[in-house]
């Protein structure tokens, strides 16, 4: 008997299973859609591999040897296990139970994760969502190790070895409290814009951002009075002051007491995207959740 599994063709196990069930080379060949000589050749190889005749001819046809009878149950189990292994994975959102971990900035948390959670509660109520802060230096490692399933980032911050897909393009708008002196105006001049006191979001505590870069191209500057590390507090600050803020449009509360004032300059838009590792690229559950992210991103308007 040869003990090296590398020498065993799994097709031989299928032939052995058919021979044990049918008790005939002819019927086994028909079941396997093979010729009789082909199955006879496979039986010869099986005998060589197991060091046993496996079947003997009698007046009543082919009879399995004791060794062949011992192999019957484990061979059928192996073939069943292989069939399960090769069967495409099934995913039913309504019954799926899993924890899905994302990394997101506070912007992505509100713009993408909030509508995603709402959609999941409707279509996949047993899926749990865990959200972590973005750690650019560890993002690839987190995704490759399975610590994180999806990163909500931008194309510029996505490591080269990850899969990625754009969700949408975001534009900036100018926001103030609804009773701000400029709120009723149909337009705001560049001079008025620069004279206002601004709120800026910077995780590093800086007082310059993309708006200032756009102004610099026009040889202009604005007055930034407050730098905060989160978009989430901006509505509260605006409601209690006469400050204004240039924010992504999806950060403007729906039906709120804040007013959008037309921007007097062009601030470049940015792309919000998602990134994931090859290890989850073909998983049906992950594919479904990523498709849902695309769907809710394309249909959701301003959130928070």
C-alpha positions, 0 to 999 in steps of 0.5 A: 500500500502506498501511504503518500496521499500525493499519489492518490487521485481523488477521481479514483475515490469516486470510482471506488465509491461507484464500484462499491455501490454498483458491484459492477465495472460496467454499471460504475462506468455508466454512473461515472460517464466513463468507458468500461476500460477506463474504469477497469484501469482505475480499479487497477490503480486502486489495487496498486495503491491500497495493496489489495484486490478490493474486488474478487469475481464470483459466480454472483459477480464482483464482491468487495474484499474485507479491505474494500468494505472497510473503505466504503464509509470513509470514502463516501464521507470524504467525497461528501466533505469535498462536495461541501468544500467545493460548494459555493458559499451561501449568504442569506442577509436576513439570517446571517450572524457576523461582526463586521469591523470598519475603520472610519473618520468622523466624517465617514462615520456620519456620511456612510456608516450611519445610513449603512447601519440603517440599511443593515437593520432592515435587511440584515438585522443580525449583523453587528457593526464595529467602528474603529478610528483610522490608523493609516500606519496600521491599516494594511496590517489590520486588513490583512490580519482580519482585524478590520474588514473595510476601510472608509478612506480616500484613494490617496490614503489607500495602500497600493496592495488593497482593493478599492472602490470609489463611493461618491464625490463630495463637494464643500458648502458654506454653512452658518446659523439660519439667522446669520447676517449673510444667510438671507443673501443670494450670494456672498462676495469673496471679500465678505467670505474672507472677513467672516470668522471661520471654523476649520476641522483639523486633527492636527490643530492646524488653522489652514485647509483645502479652502485656504489653499484655494484662497491662496491661489487667488492671493487671499486669506480668511480668518480662522478663529476655531480649529476643531478635530471633529465635524460633529461639533461644528453645528453646535458652534455655528448655532451659538455664534456668527461664525461660518464653516466650509464643510462637506455637503453630507455634514449639513444636518437635514431640516436643521436651523443651519443655512447653506450660503453659496460659496464664492470660490471653487473648493476642490471636491474629494472622493470618498472610497472604501478599501479591503484586502484580498482575503475577503475579496470573494467572500459573499457576505463581504461582497454583499456589505460592500455592495450595500455601501455603494448603494446607500452612498449613491442614494443618501443625501445629506446625513446627520 
